[in-house]
Amino acid sequence: MKQLAHHTWLTVRGPILALLGLAAAYALSHMVDGFGWQAGLGLVVFLATVLLVGVLGFRMHPEDAVEEAATAIRDAAALAIGLVLLTATILTALTGGHTPTTT
């Protein structure tokens, strides 16, 4: 049981770090005006949050914290692209390849 809990923790800590970093960057984007500032400071806040929570909270090496968060984001992006492609395929099959029109 202890081994299962440890394995589960090792599996979910990357996505937890990524979500915390994204939440912090998203919260900052509402306080800052201008896309350049939002993007630049958002990246800085994301990395700072991942590093602080990973190193101080999860007791990880800094490079491991960033790597696990990046892997979680890459996996989420791949899943999202896969879902979009699956949805497009299903909709094309249901509509017979025709675009519905409204009159």
Secondary structure, DSSP 8 states (H G I E B T S, - for coil): -HHHHHHHHHHHHHHHHHHHHHHHHHHHHTTS-SHHHHHHHHHHHHHHHHHHIIIIIS---HHHHHHHHHHHHHHHHHHHHHHHHHHHHHHHHHHTT------
